[in-house]
Amino acid sequence: MSGSGYGVTQRPGRSASPARMVALKTLVRVAEDDAYVDRALRSEASGLDSREHQLARAIVYAAVQRRETLAYWIEALTGRPASDLDLQVRIPLEIGLVQLAFLDRVPPHAAVDESVTLAKSVSNRGGERMVNAVLRRIVREGFPDLPSDRTPRGAAIVHSVPRWLAERWFAELGEEGARALLARCNEPAERAVRVNTLKSDPETVRDRLAVAAHGDPELPEALILDEAVDLESSDLWAEGAIVAQSRGAMLAGRILDPQAGERVLELCAAPGGKTSHLAALMGQGGTGITAVEQHRGRAEALRRTLDRLGAGGVRVVEGDALKPPAALKGQFDAILLDPPCAALGTLQRQPDVRWRATPESIDQLSILQERMVEATLPLLAPGGRLLYAVCSIGPQESDEVLSRTQATVESRRTVLPHIDHTDGFEYALLRQ
């Protein structure tokens, strides 16, 4: 496997299913190259049919999300730390453990046989014998008991997060709150869409959806789907009638509450979900909105997205939010600032976020967020408002940032996944 000189080269013999081979190759890239899960899977899974793609995704996401739990079981069953195992043994074993523990629709015999076949296909050292022995033992005896999650150490293993994060949430939310949040972070993310009112209306979209959906009284444009569906291949998506967006993210537009005729600015605007929502709330295709994005490729993608969604009136500008042009000083009635953050509110839908964030990286982000707020405040017109929004959880990226700025906090809102059943966010509406 590339970084260790192994390579994912299949040996002669029966092949594992396409989904499981894709899962293997994806997890190797994640382990060896620190690849982002979604990008690596997208690359490896091209050409899979829908059913195989769903299985590959379920295996990969669960293996990354449940890494700490899997490591605990591997050490208990083999007497060796998971990190000591060669990848061509460890990854097929993880794929088998994931199927036995977390995928109800995979028969145990299929999980075992396919994982052994995977190990045979890539191992030159007889690793399939260990994979076979461990998985068959689990089928006979069940999984080793996990520790209690009533301490941060136990919770980190049971809910599969870094120990520092469990300790932090226990300190901030108390034991019960932390355990509830950690448990929620491993449940499926909500399946929500925002109806793009520049193109359609909720009643029409609900009638055309392939699955049942229900609304949210606080967000008239939101629909929560009762089951998964491939939105991006639907006519509604192609027509720009819907946007995949969590209700937590939709709140940004509602809290900022842009009005027709106002001058509105969004910073760090790509990929455009919030930008297009502001445009829909204001009408007229987003005329009056300026969206700033630093990276040229992302800015171009943002323009294409806004055109597809009927928000071509938004002015997209390439620029650095830390260095706004002096000519923009005092020009905007409403500003949405969505700075880079640790994204700890999105652990349900982004399985590798929990392993990428560190206390040190959050400290660095907090400093950057403060600088962005201070650079943005002078752009407000007299009486204007700035909405600070991060899809993260905790005072390091909210209270501590705001306490160091010169703005007045008019209102605050914290959205928590275990309470609000959507992505976690910290919102603060600021005035000069």
Protein Blocks (a to p, Z undefined) as FASTA:
>chain_A
ZZlonopaddedddddfklmmmmmmmmmmmmnopafklmmmmmmgoiafklmmmmmmmmm
mmmmmmmmmmmmmmmmnopafklpcfklmmmmmmmmmmmmmmmklcfklmmmmmmmmmmm
mpcnhpmmmmmmmmmmmmmnopaddddfkbfklmmmmnopafklmmmmmmmnojmlmmmm
mmmmmgccdddddddfklmcfklmmmmpcbdcdddfklmmbccdfbdcdfklpmklmnop
accddfklmmmmmmnopaehiacddehkbgolmmmmmmmmngnnopaiacddfblklmmm
mmmmmmmnopampccddddfklccfklgokafbdcdddddehlmmmmmmmklmmmpcfkl
mmmmmmmmmmmmmmmmmmpcghiacdddddbedjklmmmmmmmpcbdcfbdcdddfklno
pacdddddddZZ
